[in-house]
């Protein structure tokens, strides 16, 4: 019983985190559409800053990724749900670690 309560707590926390990030990303894209001059487009910060289309596309891609995390936390009880949740968490953690290393090395 204790394991199922901790699993439920982890699922709820991960689902809420993914949902929060989705809301933040959508609000950033909406802010970008309203005031594109406030964003460093055309710089060498990365692919998403090369053009407005890339910025909006990468924002939508991130929203899709976060919604996939939210859905995997909701449907974790299905046959392969736990593997999907662990896979989503692992891929997200690896991406954040990659970004962190790039920032530390000064290549971001």
C-alpha positions as CSV (number, residue, x, y, z in Angstrom):
1,X,0.0,0.0,0.0
2,X,2.8,2.4,0.9
3,X,4.4,2.0,-2.6
4,X,1.2,2.9,-4.4
5,X,0.8,6.1,-2.3
6,X,4.4,7.2,-3.1
7,X,3.8,6.3,-6.8
8,X,0.6,8.3,-6.8
9,X,2.4,11.2,-5.2
10,X,5.2,11.1,-7.8
11,X,2.7,10.9,-10.6
12,X,0.7,13.9,-9.3
13,X,3.8,16.0,-8.8
14,X,5.2,15.2,-12.3
15,X,1.9,15.8,-13.9
16,X,1.5,19.1,-12.2
17,X,5.1,20.1,-13.1
18,X,4.5,19.3,-16.8
19,X,1.2,21.1,-16.8
20,X,2.8,24.2,-15.2
21,X,5.6,24.2,-17.8
22,X,3.0,23.9,-20.6
23,X,1.2,27.0,-19.3
24,X,4.5,28.9,-19.0
25,X,5.6,28.0,-22.5
26,X,2.2,28.9,-24.0
27,X,2.3,32.3,-22.1
28,X,5.8,32.9,-23.5
29,X,4.7,32.2,-27.1
30,X,1.7,34.5,-26.7
31,X,4.0,37.2,-25.3
32,X,6.3,36.6,-28.2
33,X,3.5,37.0,-30.7
34,X,2.5,40.3,-29.1
35,X,6.0,41.8,-28.7
36,X,8.5,40.0,-30.9
37,X,11.0,42.9,-30.6
38,X,11.7,41.8,-27.0
39,X,13.2,38.5,-28.1
40,X,16.8,38.1,-29.4
41,X,15.8,36.7,-32.9
42,X,18.6,36.4,-35.4
43,X,21.2,35.6,-32.8
44,X,23.3,32.5,-32.5
45,X,21.7,31.3,-29.3
46,X,20.2,28.3,-31.0
47,X,17.9,27.0,-33.7
48,X,14.8,28.4,-32.1
49,X,16.1,32.0,-32.3
50,X,16.8,32.0,-36.0
51,X,13.4,33.1,-37.0
52,X,9.9,33.8,-35.6
53,X,8.6,30.6,-37.2
54,X,11.3,28.5,-35.4
55,X,10.6,30.2,-32.1
56,X,6.9,29.5,-32.3
57,X,7.5,26.0,-33.6
58,X,9.9,25.1,-30.8
59,X,7.5,26.5,-28.2
60,X,4.7,24.3,-29.6
61,X,7.0,21.3,-29.7
62,X,7.9,21.9,-26.0
63,X,4.2,22.2,-25.1
64,X,3.5,18.9,-26.9
65,X,6.4,17.3,-24.9
66,X,5.0,18.6,-21.6
67,X,1.5,17.5,-22.4
68,X,2.9,14.0,-23.2
69,X,4.4,14.0,-19.7
70,X,1.1,15.1,-18.2
71,X,-0.8,12.4,-20.0
72,X,1.8,9.7,-19.1
73,X,1.4,10.7,-15.4
74,X,-2.4,10.4,-15.7
75,X,-2.4,7.1,-17.5
76,X,0.4,5.5,-15.5
77,X,-1.8,2.6,-14.4
78,X,-2.1,1.3,-18.0
79,X,0.1,-1.6,-19.2
80,X,3.1,0.4,-20.2
81,X,2.3,3.6,-18.4
82,X,5.0,3.4,-15.8
83,X,7.6,2.9,-18.5
84,X,6.3,5.9,-20.4
85,X,6.5,8.0,-17.3
86,X,10.0,6.9,-16.4
87,X,11.1,7.4,-20.0
88,X,9.6,10.9,-20.2
89,X,11.3,11.8,-16.9
90,X,14.6,10.4,-18.0
91,X,14.6,12.2,-21.4
92,X,13.6,15.5,-19.7
93,X,16.3,15.2,-17.1
94,X,18.9,14.4,-19.8
95,X,17.9,17.4,-21.8
96,X,18.0,19.7,-18.8
97,X,21.5,18.3,-17.9
98,X,22.6,18.9,-21.5
99,X,21.5,22.6,-21.3
100,X,23.1,23.0,-17.9
101,X,26.4,21.7,-19.2
102,X,26.3,24.0,-22.2
103,X,25.6,27.0,-19.9
104,X,28.4,26.0,-17.6
105,X,30.9,25.7,-20.5
106,X,29.8,29.0,-21.9
107,X,28.7,27.7,-25.2
108,X,25.0,28.6,-24.8
